[in-house]
């Protein structure tokens, strides 16, 4: 029986990639233009809604 870590789980990897994307969007939004800030916020909300989670990020 092989020992599998949680990080080997594809679901977990997808969530991690998505979270990294959200953090990057937020970072860009705080340093970028207002137009990009709104775009990043809407994109993040769309991703969360697709996952069945609705949240205000900031």
C-alpha positions in Angstrom: 0.0 0.0 0.0 1.5 3.3 -1.1 1.5 6.3 1.2 -0.1 9.2 -0.5 0.2 12.8 0.7 -2.7 15.2 0.5 -0.7 17.3 -1.9 -0.9 14.4 -4.4 -4.6 14.7 -4.5 -5.7 16.4 -7.8 -8.6 18.2 -6.1 -6.2 19.7 -3.6 -3.7 20.7 -6.4 -6.5 22.4 -8.3 -7.6 24.3 -5.2 -4.0 25.3 -4.5 -3.5 26.6 -8.1 -6.8 28.5 -7.9 -5.8 30.0 -4.5 -2.4 31.0 -5.9 -4.3 32.7 -8.8 -6.5 34.6 -6.5 -3.6 35.8 -4.4 -1.8 36.9 -7.6 -4.9 38.7 -8.8 -5.3 40.5 -5.5 -1.6 41.5 -5.5 -1.8 42.8 -9.1 -5.0 44.7 -8.2 -3.4 46.5 -5.3 -0.4 47.5 -7.4 -2.2 48.0 -10.8 -4.8 50.2 -12.3 -8.3 50.6 -11.1 -9.6 48.9 -14.3 -7.5 45.8 -13.6 -8.5 45.9 -10.0 -12.2 45.6 -10.9 -11.4 42.9 -13.5 -9.4 40.8 -11.0 -12.2 41.1 -8.4 -14.9 40.0 -10.9 -12.7 37.2 -12.2 -12.1 35.9 -8.6 -15.8 36.1 -7.8 -16.7 34.2 -11.0 -14.3 31.4 -10.1 -15.7 31.2 -6.6 -19.2 31.2 -7.8 -18.4 28.4 -10.2 -17.2 26.4 -7.2 -20.4 27.1 -5.4 -18.8 29.6 -3.0 -19.7 33.3 -3.0 -17.4 35.5 -1.1 -16.2 39.1 -0.9 -12.4 39.0 -1.1 -11.7 42.6 -0.1 
